[in-house]
Amino acid sequence: MSILIKPIITEKATAGSEMNNCYTFLVAPTSNKVEIKKSVEATYGVSVEKVRTLSYGVERKTRYTKTGLQQGKTNSIKKSNHSGCRRGCY
């Protein structure tokens, strides 16, 4: 399983990449900051200064409907935010 799953493309993430040179990725939940940094540097050919991670837990929801009680949950995810990504040629 690879460390980087996909980049996150939202308004907030795009604004961060344009203004602050910070990029956001959805990463494997078992990965740590060192593995994430090496994976980004190998994949995109940049040097990463700092890695910040956010772990979101499961969100459980209950709904009362005509047919009865409906229960569900969302998946737990981990996001990674990289700041100061620079090309290797600088």
KENUBA-127244 format. One record per residue (C-alpha): residue number from 1; residue in one letter; x, y, z. Coordinates in steps of 0.2 Angstrom, whole numbers. Layout:
KENUBA-127244
 pos code    px    py    pz
 NUM    A     X     Y     Z
...
end
This chain:
KENUBA-127244
 pos code    px    py    pz
   1    M     0     0     0
   2    S     7    17    -4
   3    I     8    31     8
   4    L     0    45    -3
   5    I   -18    41    -8
   6    K   -23    57   -17
   7    P   -21    76   -16
   8    I   -35    86    -8
   9    I   -42    99   -20
  10    T   -53   110   -10
  11    E   -55   129   -10
  12    K   -45   130     7
  13    A   -31   118     1
  14    T   -30   127   -16
  15    A   -28   144    -7
  16    G   -15   137     4
  17    S    -5   130   -10
  18    E    -6   147   -20
  19    M    -2   159    -5
  20    N     8   149     7
  21    N    16   135    -4
  22    C     7   122     7
  23    Y     0   106    -1
  24    T   -13    94     7
  25    F   -14    75     4
  26    L   -25    61    10
  27    V   -12    48    17
  28    A   -12    30    24
  29    P   -18    30    42
  30    T    -3    20    48
  31    S    10    32    41
  32    N    21    44    51
  33    K    28    61    46
  34    V    45    54    41
  35    E    37    41    29
  36    I    26    55    22
  37    K    40    67    19
  38    K    51    54    10
  39    S    36    49    -1
  40    V    32    67    -6
  41    E    50    70   -10
  42    A    52    54   -21
  43    T    35    57   -30
  44    Y    36    75   -34
  45    G    55    79   -34
  46    V    54    93   -21
  47    S    61    96    -4
  48    V    49    97    10
  49    E    52   108    25
  50    K    38   103    37
  51    V    24    90    38
  52    R     9    92    48
  53    T    -4    78    50
  54    L   -22    78    55
  55    S   -31    62    61
  56    Y   -50    62    60
  57    G   -60    48    69
  58    V   -76    40    65
  59    E   -92    50    65
  60    R  -107    40    70
  61    K  -125    46    65
  62    T  -142    40    70
  63    R  -158    44    60
  64    Y  -176    41    66
  65    T  -186    37    50
  66    K  -203    30    46
  67    T  -195    12    44
  68    G  -186    13    60
  69    L  -169    18    67
  70    Q  -155    20    54
  71    Q  -137    20    60
  72    G  -122    24    50
  73    K  -104    30    52
  74    T   -91    38    41
  75    N   -73    32    38
  76    S   -58    38    49
  77    I   -46    47    38
  78    K   -28    55    40
  79    K   -23    71    31
  80    S    -6    78    28
  81    N    -1    96    26
  82    H    16   100    18
  83    S    23   118    20
  84    G    38   125    11
  85    C    39   113    -3
  86    R    52   119   -15
  87    R    59   112   -31
  88    G    75   102   -30
  89    C    84   114   -42
  90    Y    85   129   -30
end
